[in-house]
Amino acid sequence: MRIVTVTTIRNESDIIETFVRYHLQIVDRMFIINHRSCDSSSDILNKLKKENLPLELGEENSLDLQQGAILTRLARKAFEEYGADWVIPLDADEFLSSAQNGFVRDWVNDFPQDRIIKIPWRTYVPLSTDTCHENDVLKRIRSRRSKECPQYYKIMIPRPISLKKGGMIDAGNHRYVKKRYFKKKLKE
């Protein structure tokens, strides 16, 4: 089973290396588009690529980021050119984890492939008691909200859904919607 993430980033030098190294323990390939970063994000990603990590890197220089359209295009590329079974759109400050003990990749095998899978979002919150000298954000920030209100979700898109025409990843990576949804919104 091939799992791919698709991501747009901008000025993520503080988190991008941790994001990439963490997720490459779970997924098979990462597609990352850098949108006009002016920090060292590009340098960090290029160094990771030189390590022969399974990264596909690109640049986007438009003034406004059309995140949904860009990630939809990347997801289609992942399905068509790489043969992905699942695509997961993520932001660079989002990390997949399992509430149960066990490896995150293990539970993907049990998901039905005839629908979009919604993963509940958990918000971790930095506290003044966190160890400020710890560079690894996953070790430094350990506290999370007791209740998410509202509850947001990230999505996982299976290959069979991608073959249906007309779907698109919504900005924010929280939904996969039909194109007619966008036409309706424009008319309102």
RARATA-V700828 format. One line per field, one symbol per residue. ss: DSSP state (2 for helix, 1 for strand, 0 for the rest). A space follows every 50 residues. Layout:
# RARATA-V700828
ss = ???
This chain:
# RARATA-V700828
ss = 00111111100000022222222000001111111000002222222222 00001111110000002222222222222220000111100000000000 00022222000000001111000100000000000022220001000000 00111111222200001110000001112222222220
